[in-house]
């Protein structure tokens, strides 16, 4: 024998709807508390144009430079957290601070801008040689370390990088600048905006050393 379920009466419907409204009202304060207790994430980028080092030298190479857009760097930098070294081998992300753009994309573009500022009037481009077909060299950069550590009450950012050259639009057996490497440090306050600014300034110093060595 088949049993037909009883139809919901208006009273039952009112009680059910009232229960739903009560549960929803109880949930709202919980959602509000979670929102208030979670600090908003702030985004930082490699922005601005830091003052060029007072001892920056223009270099001797007058050919166009083309920076390779593929900059090799440690895998730990391929993330959006802003990392700080901790103890001998630990890493921790800076609380609620994130890079607005992947460092693999931002670094080549910003380094190109700084190289161009230092080498005026000689051209520096990213990825593509100048359209006029002038003699040009390919510059490839590799970052081995780009990390901050505690230093007293503040932080010290270390950037270690290497670079090398290859002919792009140049005669056969053309002379190339010597390959080079550098290790530089930038001190900053223990704050997210200061740490992001230190990353930006370190690229200006790297560009100055590449130009000076050319």
Residue pairs with C-beta under 8 A, 6 or more apart in sequence:
8 16
39 95
39 96
40 96
41 96
41 97
41 98
42 96
42 97
42 98
42 192
43 98
43 99
43 100
44 82
44 97
44 98
44 99
44 100
44 192
44 193
44 196
45 99
45 100
45 101
45 106
45 196
46 101
46 103
46 106
46 107
46 110
46 196
46 199
46 200
46 203
47 200
48 197
48 200
49 113
49 114
49 117
50 200
50 201
50 204
51 204
52 117
52 118
52 204
52 208
53 204
53 205
53 208
56 118
56 208
56 211
56 212
57 208
57 211
57 212
58 118
58 119
58 211
59 118
59 119
59 211
59 212
59 213
59 214
60 214
61 122
61 137
61 177
61 214
62 122
63 122
63 134
63 135
63 136
63 137
63 170
64 122
64 123
64 124
64 125
64 129
64 130
64 134
64 135
64 136
64 137
64 169
65 115
65 119
65 122
65 123
65 124
65 125
65 136
65 137
65 139
66 124
66 125
66 126
66 127
66 128
66 129
66 130
66 136
66 137
66 138
66 139
66 168
67 108
67 111
67 112
67 115
67 124
67 125
67 126
67 127
67 139
67 141
68 108
68 127
68 138
68 139
68 140
68 141
69 108
69 126
69 127
70 108
70 140
71 104
71 107
71 108
71 111
71 141
71 142
71 143
72 142
72 143
73 103
73 104
73 107
73 142
73 143
73 144
73 146
74 143
74 144
74 145
74 146
76 83
76 91
77 83
77 103
77 104
77 143
77 146
78 102
78 103
78 104
80 98
80 99
80 102
81 93
81 94
81 97
81 98
81 99
82 93
82 94
82 97
82 98
82 99
82 192
82 195
82 196
83 91
83 92
83 93
83 94
83 147
83 148
84 91
84 92
84 93
84 94
84 147
84 148
84 149
84 150
84 155
84 195
85 91
85 147
85 148
85 149
86 92
86 150
91 147
94 192
94 195
96 192
97 192
97 195
97 196
99 106
103 146
107 143
107 203
108 126
108 127
108 141
109 126
110 200
110 203
111 141
111 203
111 206
111 207
112 124
112 125
112 126
114 203
114 204
114 206
114 207
114 208
115 124
115 139
115 207
115 210
115 211
116 123
116 124
117 207
118 207
118 208
118 211
119 211
123 130
123 134
129 136
129 168
129 169
130 136
133 169
134 169
135 169
135 170
135 171
135 174
136 168
136 169
136 170
137 165
137 166
137 167
137 168
137 170
137 176
137 177
138 165
138 166
138 167
138 168
139 163
139 164
139 165
139 210
140 163
140 164
140 165
140 166
141 161
141 162
141 163
141 206
141 210
142 161
142 162
142 163
143 159
143 160
143 161
144 160
144 161
144 162
145 158
145 159
145 160
145 183
146 157
146 158
146 159
146 160
146 199
146 202
147 157
147 158
148 155
148 156
148 157
148 158
148 188
148 195
148 198
149 155
149 156
149 158
150 156
150 190
151 187
153 190
154 187
154 188
154 189
154 190
154 194
155 187
155 188
155 189
155 190
155 194
155 195
155 198
156 185
156 186
156 187
156 188
157 185
157 186
157 187
157 188
157 195
157 198
157 199
157 202
158 183
158 184
158 185
159 182
159 183
159 184
159 185
159 186
159 202
159 203
159 205
159 206
160 181
160 182
160 183
160 184
161 181
161 182
161 206
162 179
162 180
162 181
163 179
163 180
163 181
163 210
164 179
165 176
165 177
165 179
166 176
167 174
167 176
177 213
177 214
178 213
180 209
180 210
180 213
182 206
182 209
184 202
184 205
184 206
184 209
186 198
186 201
186 202
186 205
187 198
188 194
188 195
188 197
188 198
